[in-house]
Amino acid sequence: MDMKKRLNLELRNRKPGEVKELVLDNCRSDDGKITGLTSDFESLEFLSMININLVSVANLPKLPKLRKLELSDNRISGGLEVLAERTPCLTHLNLSGNKIKDINTLEPLKKLPSLHSLDLFNCEVTMLNSYRESVFELLPELTFLDGFDADDQEAPDSDPEGDGLDDDLDENGEEGEEEEEEDDEDELDEEVIDEDDDDDDLDGEEEEDEDEDEDDDEEDAPQGEKRKREPADEGDDPEDEDDDDEEDDE
């Protein structure tokens, strides 16, 4: 697919000025040049043109907000002054796998004050003696070269074109996880409370049953005593009768 068709496909019914990220990897450039990309993409912050057989960046339009440019696996050998003129806010540049052969080719990058990450993997220039020291000396504002700083400390794993965005997402994600955990704990607490209520209900029912049994026993007890007293209530005491008989004999 050629670059113009790929551009139209990537627009997805959006206007060029609304696009912030654009990936044109593996499409076909027109005779090694950029085609179809215009300055209408004024909001573009991330542009990737990996392996498109690009020879020159001369046709790169002015992209005032571009921060990250991926140009690896092409055939670029020079002409980098265009980047300084048309992408003044560039912070990350990947030229890995191109035809960069000497340090002087990189000199135009000195005019990119915000550039702090540069990748030149698999370029011939990396085979030069004191390659890293020379590049850091040429570009004093540079922080990372091929993923490491001047002290050989590895660059942190992050998406440079989304500085700040990843942090926000991580924080939101953590907050979301914490909220989910709190919700789960609340649900567990509610279940425990429900179980306790059920146990209390069962205990209450058992107590009620015991109370009813005690009431029944109390009701039965007086009836039994009454039946025992009935014979005594109906007749006179036998001893009283004997006393009466003795009085009659006298």
PENOR-V649030 format. One record per residue. N is the residue number from 1. PHI is phi in degrees with one decimal (NA if undefined). OMEGA is omega in radians with two decimals (999 if undefined). NEAR is the number of other ideal C-beta (glycine too) atoms within 8 Angstrom. Layout:
BEGIN
n=N phi=PHI omega=OMEGA near=NEAR
n=N phi=PHI omega=OMEGA near=NEAR
END
This chain:
BEGIN
n=1 phi=NA omega=-3.13 near=6
n=2 phi=-78.1 omega=-2.99 near=9
n=3 phi=-64.3 omega=-3.11 near=15
n=4 phi=-64.4 omega=3.13 near=8
n=5 phi=-64.7 omega=3.13 near=9
n=6 phi=-64.0 omega=3.09 near=11
n=7 phi=-59.7 omega=3.13 near=12
n=8 phi=-61.4 omega=3.13 near=7
n=9 phi=-66.6 omega=-3.10 near=8
n=10 phi=-72.7 omega=3.12 near=10
n=11 phi=-64.9 omega=3.09 near=10
n=12 phi=52.7 omega=3.09 near=5
n=13 phi=65.7 omega=3.06 near=3
n=14 phi=-99.3 omega=3.04 near=7
n=15 phi=-82.1 omega=-3.13 near=7
n=16 phi=-53.1 omega=-3.12 near=10
n=17 phi=-68.6 omega=-3.13 near=8
n=18 phi=-94.5 omega=-3.05 near=7
n=19 phi=-85.6 omega=3.10 near=13
n=20 phi=-107.6 omega=3.13 near=7
n=21 phi=-129.5 omega=-3.09 near=9
n=22 phi=-141.6 omega=-3.13 near=12
n=23 phi=-116.8 omega=-3.11 near=6
n=24 phi=-120.9 omega=-3.07 near=13
n=25 phi=-58.9 omega=2.99 near=10
n=26 phi=67.0 omega=3.01 near=5
n=27 phi=-87.6 omega=-3.09 near=11
n=28 phi=-104.3 omega=3.05 near=8
n=29 phi=-77.3 omega=-3.14 near=14
n=30 phi=-91.2 omega=-3.14 near=9
n=31 phi=56.7 omega=3.09 near=5
n=32 phi=76.6 omega=-3.12 near=9
n=33 phi=-120.8 omega=3.11 near=11
n=34 phi=-78.2 omega=3.12 near=12
n=35 phi=-134.2 omega=3.08 near=10
n=36 phi=88.6 omega=-3.13 near=7
n=37 phi=-83.9 omega=-3.07 near=12
n=38 phi=-124.4 omega=3.12 near=7
n=39 phi=-71.8 omega=3.05 near=7
n=40 phi=-65.8 omega=3.10 near=7
n=41 phi=-83.1 omega=-3.01 near=13
n=42 phi=-69.7 omega=-3.12 near=10
n=43 phi=-96.8 omega=-3.05 near=9
n=44 phi=-63.8 omega=3.13 near=13
n=45 phi=-114.4 omega=-3.11 near=10
n=46 phi=-134.6 omega=-3.13 near=11
n=47 phi=-133.1 omega=3.14 near=12
n=48 phi=-122.1 omega=3.10 near=10
n=49 phi=-133.7 omega=-3.10 near=12
n=50 phi=-84.3 omega=3.04 near=11
n=51 phi=55.3 omega=3.08 near=8
n=52 phi=-117.4 omega=3.12 near=13
n=53 phi=61.8 omega=-3.09 near=9
n=54 phi=-78.8 omega=3.14 near=14
n=55 phi=-105.8 omega=-3.06 near=11
n=56 phi=-140.6 omega=3.06 near=9
n=57 phi=-105.8 omega=-3.08 near=12
n=58 phi=-60.3 omega=-3.10 near=7
n=59 phi=-90.8 omega=3.11 near=9
n=60 phi=-65.6 omega=-3.13 near=11
n=61 phi=-75.1 omega=3.09 near=9
n=62 phi=-73.2 omega=-3.13 near=7
n=63 phi=-127.0 omega=-2.98 near=13
n=64 phi=-64.1 omega=-3.09 near=8
n=65 phi=-105.7 omega=-3.09 near=9
n=66 phi=-64.6 omega=-3.12 near=13
n=67 phi=-115.9 omega=-3.12 near=12
n=68 phi=-129.6 omega=-3.12 near=13
n=69 phi=-129.0 omega=3.13 near=12
n=70 phi=-103.9 omega=-3.12 near=10
n=71 phi=-129.6 omega=-3.07 near=13
n=72 phi=-70.7 omega=3.09 near=13
n=73 phi=60.4 omega=3.02 near=7
n=74 phi=-122.6 omega=-3.10 near=14
n=75 phi=-124.5 omega=-3.12 near=9
n=76 phi=-73.1 omega=-3.12 near=14
n=77 phi=-121.7 omega=-3.13 near=10
n=78 phi=179.1 omega=3.12 near=6
n=79 phi=73.7 omega=-3.07 near=9
n=80 phi=-75.9 omega=3.10 near=11
n=81 phi=-61.3 omega=3.09 near=8
n=82 phi=-60.7 omega=-3.12 near=10
n=83 phi=-63.5 omega=-3.14 near=15
n=84 phi=-65.8 omega=-3.10 near=13
n=85 phi=-80.2 omega=-2.95 near=8
n=86 phi=-111.4 omega=3.08 near=10
n=87 phi=-130.4 omega=-3.03 near=13
n=88 phi=-64.9 omega=-3.10 near=9
n=89 phi=-98.9 omega=-3.07 near=9
n=90 phi=-62.1 omega=3.12 near=14
n=91 phi=-114.1 omega=-3.11 near=10
n=92 phi=-131.4 omega=-3.14 near=13
n=93 phi=-134.3 omega=3.13 near=14
n=94 phi=-114.4 omega=3.12 near=10
n=95 phi=-116.7 omega=-3.12 near=13
n=96 phi=-59.9 omega=3.07 near=11
n=97 phi=73.1 omega=3.09 near=9
n=98 phi=-107.0 omega=-3.04 near=14
n=99 phi=-103.8 omega=3.12 near=8
n=100 phi=-74.2 omega=-3.03 near=14
n=101 phi=-110.7 omega=-3.09 near=8
n=102 phi=-138.5 omega=-3.07 near=7
n=103 phi=-63.5 omega=-3.09 near=11
n=104 phi=-60.0 omega=3.11 near=5
n=105 phi=-61.7 omega=-3.09 near=11
n=106 phi=-87.6 omega=-3.04 near=13
n=107 phi=-57.7 omega=3.11 near=8
n=108 phi=-58.8 omega=-3.12 near=9
n=109 phi=-70.1 omega=3.08 near=14
n=110 phi=-63.0 omega=-3.12 near=8
n=111 phi=-87.0 omega=3.07 near=8
n=112 phi=-107.6 omega=-3.04 near=13
n=113 phi=-64.3 omega=-3.09 near=5
n=114 phi=-95.4 omega=-3.09 near=10
n=115 phi=-68.7 omega=3.11 near=14
n=116 phi=-128.2 omega=3.07 near=9
n=117 phi=-141.2 omega=-3.12 near=12
n=118 phi=-135.5 omega=3.12 near=16
n=119 phi=-117.4 omega=3.14 near=12
n=120 phi=-132.1 omega=3.11 near=13
n=121 phi=-52.5 omega=3.06 near=9
n=122 phi=59.9 omega=2.97 near=5
n=123 phi=-102.3 omega=-3.11 near=13
n=124 phi=-60.7 omega=-3.10 near=7
n=125 phi=-60.8 omega=-3.11 near=13
n=126 phi=-70.5 omega=3.14 near=10
n=127 phi=-86.9 omega=-3.12 near=5
n=128 phi=-71.3 omega=3.06 near=9
n=129 phi=-65.0 omega=3.14 near=3
n=130 phi=55.8 omega=-3.14 near=6
n=131 phi=-55.8 omega=-3.06 near=11
n=132 phi=-66.1 omega=-3.14 near=9
n=133 phi=-60.4 omega=-3.12 near=7
n=134 phi=-68.0 omega=-3.12 near=10
n=135 phi=-68.0 omega=3.13 near=14
n=136 phi=-65.0 omega=3.09 near=11
n=137 phi=-71.5 omega=3.12 near=7
n=138 phi=-69.1 omega=-3.07 near=11
n=139 phi=-119.9 omega=-3.07 near=12
n=140 phi=-62.6 omega=3.14 near=6
n=141 phi=-80.1 omega=-3.09 near=9
n=142 phi=-70.7 omega=3.11 near=12
n=143 phi=-101.3 omega=-3.08 near=7
n=144 phi=-124.5 omega=3.05 near=11
n=145 phi=-122.4 omega=-3.10 near=13
n=146 phi=53.6 omega=3.04 near=10
n=147 phi=86.6 omega=-3.13 near=7
n=148 phi=-134.9 omega=3.11 near=9
n=149 phi=-85.4 omega=-3.08 near=9
n=150 phi=-66.0 omega=3.12 near=6
n=151 phi=-99.2 omega=3.13 near=4
n=152 phi=63.6 omega=3.02 near=6
n=153 phi=-91.7 omega=-3.06 near=6
n=154 phi=-69.8 omega=3.10 near=6
n=155 phi=-68.5 omega=3.12 near=10
n=156 phi=-65.8 omega=3.11 near=4
n=157 phi=-77.4 omega=3.11 near=3
n=158 phi=-158.9 omega=3.14 near=7
n=159 phi=-93.9 omega=-3.04 near=6
n=160 phi=-56.5 omega=-3.07 near=10
n=161 phi=-74.4 omega=3.12 near=10
n=162 phi=-122.0 omega=-3.13 near=8
n=163 phi=-52.1 omega=3.14 near=7
n=164 phi=93.3 omega=-3.11 near=6
n=165 phi=-68.5 omega=-3.14 near=8
n=166 phi=-62.4 omega=3.14 near=10
n=167 phi=-61.7 omega=-3.14 near=7
n=168 phi=-62.2 omega=-3.12 near=8
n=169 phi=-64.6 omega=-3.14 near=8
n=170 phi=-63.0 omega=-3.13 near=8
n=171 phi=-63.3 omega=3.13 near=8
n=172 phi=-63.7 omega=3.13 near=8
n=173 phi=-63.1 omega=3.13 near=8
n=174 phi=-64.0 omega=3.13 near=8
n=175 phi=-61.9 omega=3.13 near=8
n=176 phi=-61.6 omega=3.13 near=8
n=177 phi=-64.4 omega=3.13 near=8
n=178 phi=-62.9 omega=3.13 near=8
n=179 phi=-63.3 omega=3.12 near=8
n=180 phi=-63.5 omega=3.13 near=8
n=181 phi=-63.4 omega=3.12 near=8
n=182 phi=-62.9 omega=3.12 near=8
n=183 phi=-61.8 omega=3.14 near=8
n=184 phi=-62.0 omega=3.13 near=8
n=185 phi=-64.1 omega=3.12 near=8
n=186 phi=-61.9 omega=-3.14 near=8
n=187 phi=-63.1 omega=3.12 near=8
n=188 phi=-63.4 omega=3.12 near=8
n=189 phi=-61.2 omega=3.14 near=8
n=190 phi=-63.3 omega=3.13 near=8
n=191 phi=-63.9 omega=3.13 near=8
n=192 phi=-63.4 omega=3.12 near=8
n=193 phi=-61.5 omega=3.12 near=8
n=194 phi=-61.1 omega=3.13 near=8
n=195 phi=-64.2 omega=3.11 near=8
n=196 phi=-62.6 omega=3.12 near=8
n=197 phi=-62.1 omega=3.13 near=8
n=198 phi=-62.6 omega=3.12 near=8
n=199 phi=-63.4 omega=3.12 near=8
n=200 phi=-62.3 omega=3.13 near=8
n=201 phi=-62.2 omega=-3.14 near=8
n=202 phi=-64.1 omega=3.11 near=8
n=203 phi=-62.2 omega=3.13 near=8
n=204 phi=-63.0 omega=3.13 near=8
n=205 phi=-64.6 omega=3.14 near=8
n=206 phi=-63.6 omega=3.12 near=8
n=207 phi=-62.9 omega=3.13 near=8
n=208 phi=-63.3 omega=3.14 near=8
n=209 phi=-63.3 omega=3.13 near=8
n=210 phi=-64.5 omega=3.12 near=8
n=211 phi=-61.8 omega=3.14 near=8
n=212 phi=-63.5 omega=3.14 near=8
n=213 phi=-64.3 omega=3.12 near=8
n=214 phi=-64.7 omega=3.12 near=8
n=215 phi=-62.0 omega=-3.14 near=8
n=216 phi=-64.5 omega=-3.14 near=8
n=217 phi=-65.7 omega=3.14 near=8
n=218 phi=-64.7 omega=3.12 near=8
n=219 phi=-66.1 omega=-3.11 near=8
n=220 phi=-71.0 omega=-3.07 near=8
n=221 phi=-61.1 omega=3.14 near=8
n=222 phi=-59.8 omega=-3.13 near=8
n=223 phi=-62.7 omega=-3.14 near=8
n=224 phi=-66.6 omega=3.14 near=8
n=225 phi=-64.2 omega=-3.14 near=8
n=226 phi=-63.9 omega=3.13 near=8
n=227 phi=-66.4 omega=3.13 near=7
n=228 phi=-73.5 omega=-3.11 near=7
n=229 phi=-81.9 omega=-3.05 near=8
n=230 phi=-59.5 omega=-3.13 near=8
n=231 phi=-62.0 omega=-3.13 near=7
n=232 phi=-68.0 omega=-3.11 near=7
n=233 phi=-70.3 omega=-3.03 near=5
n=234 phi=-75.2 omega=-3.09 near=5
n=235 phi=-114.8 omega=3.09 near=5
n=236 phi=-82.2 omega=3.13 near=5
n=237 phi=-67.5 omega=-3.10 near=7
n=238 phi=-56.4 omega=3.14 near=6
n=239 phi=-64.1 omega=3.11 near=6
n=240 phi=-64.7 omega=3.14 near=8
n=241 phi=-65.0 omega=-3.14 near=9
n=242 phi=-63.7 omega=3.12 near=8
n=243 phi=-61.5 omega=-3.13 near=8
n=244 phi=-66.7 omega=-3.11 near=8
n=245 phi=-66.0 omega=3.14 near=8
n=246 phi=-61.6 omega=3.12 near=8
n=247 phi=-62.9 omega=-3.12 near=7
n=248 phi=-66.2 omega=-3.11 near=6
n=249 phi=-66.7 omega=3.09 near=5
n=250 phi=-67.5 omega=999 near=4
END
